[in-house]
């Protein structure tokens, strides 16, 4: 719960602080909340600014403007939609570990190739990089997931 609160505070301060100040805020919050217990009250939740679906549609609109084909946009929408269905969390709360588990589970369940998983990773990378650029999230959780090595035919 503490991590969620810290992340919310950081998201709210994102537009006001540079990277060094954001790191200092993160360290101060961790220090101040170190030995504290945080309990969320029911019925006192605030509504998130935009839903995952609204953010996805805005992303797809920006890709449409950039010149992506309708076939590509349909593939992006299906891929991102499957992620949302599997994780059932708001965008700002998705972590690198969540995405790694999702990709591993997706590969296991669907028995798909490494190339297919890397395509999904690239789409998610594009989406989360866009969210970061548009200041919806602090840092893309896909940034630490590296390209998946595939066999090359010579």
Buried (B, 14 or more C-beta within 10 A) or exposed (E): EEEEBBBBBBBEBBEEEEEEEBEEBBEEBEEEBEEEEEEEEEEEEEEBEBEBEEBBEBBBEEBEEEEBEEEBBEBBBEBBEBBBEBBEEBBBBBBBEBBBEBBEEBBEEEEEEEEBBBBBBBBBBBBBBBBBEEEBBBBBBBEEBEEBEEEEEE
